[in-house]
Structure formats: structure tokens, C-alpha cells
Amino acid sequence: MGEDGIALDDIDQGILQQLQHDARNNTTREIGESVGVSAGTVRNRLEKLEESGVIRGYIPTIDYEAAGYQLVMLFTCTASEPTNFLTRELLEIHGVVSVRKLLAGEENYHVTVVGSDTDEIDTIATAVRDCGLEVVRADVIDEQHQQPFTHVGKEGPQDNR
């Protein structure tokens, strides 16, 4: 089920898997061939998935160091009153690339930031504090890896007893 309770059938799941592997270089025709439908069907399904909030955007994976940002850091933060507005406000700060609001625990925000030097990171940290968060810890991220979730819409692990 998606954000609004949309049921994903095999075609939707196939489209999502293709996009997770390469959202830029897959045409609707190629996706359609891989899941057994026409390009028009893929376009219609993509529109439905976007409108329902299952697909929120198409974002490239960037190597920040190669782009000239020598520091990628994870700020572990505490906000006394976490809100969706606060999350949006944090994303407006130059240098903030992701925000995770956690459900439990005192340290309830993870904010990933990029900067070219420590002065830029300090400026970002000040802006984060100005939003009402306490930066509890700042860690340098050495490596970050992601992979597509290839089990979209499938049941979880089975008990093999």
C-alpha cells in the first residue's frame, strides 16, 4: 500500500523497480517492455503513482566530494516540538540535503549537510540551531551507499519453520 492506501499491482511494482534501478535512462517504452505493457500504460501508471504520492520525485545520487563539497556531515539533533513545518524549514537551509524526523527518542532529527569547509558547516549548524534544534552530535560521513528496495509491494520475510 502507498501513502494514501493505494494498492500496487504487479505492473506498478515492476515500474517502481525499473525506476529505482535507473530513473533517468529508462524510457516509458523500455519500462513497458520490461513489465509487459505499452508505453502509454506506463505513462498513465506513472501519473497515478505521482498523484497518489507513491512517487514523490526523481532525485539523482550525487557524489558531493566530486562536486567540490569536501564535508558531508550528519547532525543528530533534538527538537522539543517536532513538526512537519520544522522539517520543511530545515530543508530551506543552504547545505541541508536531507532531514529525517524520528518517531521516538530524545534525539529526534537526523540532518545531513554538505559544505566545502568547516566555516560553511558552522554556518549551517547555526542556521539549524536558529530553527530551534539543538545539535547534539556532528559526525563526518565517510561513505554512504543506497540500493533499490526490490521488494516493493511484496510480503515481508516468511517464517521458514
C-alpha positions in Angstrom: 0.0 0.0 0.0 1.2 3.5 -0.7 0.9 6.7 1.3 -2.9 7.1 0.6 -3.6 3.3 0.8 -3.2 2.7 -3.0 -2.8 -1.0 -3.9 0.2 -1.7 -6.1 -0.3 -4.4 -8.7 2.4 -6.3 -10.5 2.6 -3.6 -13.2 3.0 -0.8 -10.6 5.6 -2.8 -8.8 7.6 -3.5 -12.0 7.5 0.2 -12.9 8.8 1.2 -9.5 11.6 -1.4 -9.6 12.7 -0.2 -13.0 12.7 3.5 -11.8 14.7 2.6 -8.7 17.4 1.0 -10.8 17.6 3.9 -13.2 15.0 6.7 -13.3 16.9 8.7 -15.9 17.8 6.3 -18.6 14.6 4.2 -18.8 12.1 5.4 -21.3 8.4 4.6 -20.9 8.8 2.2 -23.9 11.7 0.4 -22.2 9.8 0.2 -18.9 6.7 -1.1 -20.7 8.7 -3.8 -22.5 10.2 -5.0 -19.2 6.8 -5.2 -17.5 4.7 -6.3 -20.5 2.6 -3.2 -21.2 2.6 -0.3 -23.6 4.4 3.0 -23.1 1.0 4.7 -22.8 0.1 2.4 -19.9 3.4 3.2 -18.2 2.8 7.0 -18.6 -0.7 6.6 -17.1 0.6 4.5 -14.2 3.4 7.0 -13.5 0.9 9.8 -13.4 -1.3 7.8 -10.9 1.8 6.9 -8.8 2.9 10.5 -8.7 -0.6 11.9 -7.9 -1.1 9.4 -5.1 2.3 10.3 -3.5 3.9 6.9 -4.1 6.4 8.6 -6.3 7.5 11.9 -4.7 10.2 12.9 -7.1 13.2 11.8 -9.2 16.4 12.7 -7.4 20.0 11.9 -8.6 22.5 10.4 -6.3 25.3 12.9 -6.1 29.0 12.4 -5.1 29.3 15.6 -3.1 33.1 15.3 -2.8 33.4 15.1 -6.6 31.1 18.2 -6.8 33.6 20.1 -4.6 32.0 19.7 -1.2 34.7 18.2 1.0 32.5 17.7 4.1 29.3 15.6 4.3 28.1 15.5 7.9 25.2 14.0 9.9 23.9 16.3 12.6 22.0 14.4 15.3 19.6 16.9 16.8 16.9 17.3 19.4 13.8 19.4 18.9 11.4 19.9 21.8 8.4 20.1 19.5 9.0 18.3 16.2 6.7 19.4 13.4 6.3 18.9 9.6 6.8 22.7 9.3 10.2 22.4 11.0 11.3 19.7 8.6 10.4 21.9 5.6 12.1 24.9 7.3 15.3 22.8 7.7 15.3 21.8 4.0 15.3 25.5 3.1 18.8 26.0 4.7 21.6 26.1 2.1 23.7 23.0 2.6 21.0 20.8 4.1 20.4 17.8 1.8 18.2 15.6 3.8 16.1 15.6 7.0 14.8 12.6 8.9 12.3 13.1 11.7 12.3 10.2 14.1 9.3 8.9 16.0 10.9 8.0 19.3 13.9 9.1 21.4 15.2 12.4 22.6 17.5 12.8 19.5 14.6 13.1 17.1 16.1 14.6 13.9 18.9 13.5 11.6 20.0 16.3 9.3 22.5 15.6 6.5 24.5 18.6 5.4 27.3 19.3 2.9 29.8 22.0 2.8 33.1 22.9 1.3 34.9 23.7 4.6 34.4 23.9 8.3 33.3 27.6 8.2 30.4 26.6 5.9 29.4 23.7 8.1 29.5 26.1 11.1 27.2 28.5 9.3 24.8 25.6 8.5 24.9 24.4 12.1 24.0 28.0 13.3 21.0 28.1 10.9 19.9 24.7 12.2 20.1 25.9 15.8 18.2 29.1 14.7 15.3 26.8 13.7 15.0 25.6 17.3 17.1 22.4 17.2 20.0 21.5 19.5 22.8 19.9 17.5 23.7 17.1 19.9 26.4 15.5 17.7 28.0 16.2 14.4 29.6 13.3 12.6 31.6 13.3 9.3 30.1 10.8 6.8 32.9 8.8 5.2 30.8 6.8 2.8 27.1 6.4 2.0 25.5 3.7 -0.1 22.0 3.1 -1.2 20.2 0.4 -3.1 16.8 0.0 -4.6 14.2 -1.7 -2.5 13.4 -4.6 -4.8 10.5 -6.0 -2.8 8.1 -3.1 -3.4 4.6 -4.5 -2.7 5.8 -8.0 -1.8 5.2 -9.6 1.5 7.9 -9.5 4.2 10.2 -12.3 5.3 8.4 -15.6 5.6 8.7 -17.9 8.6 10.6 -21.0 7.2 9.9 -23.3 10.1 
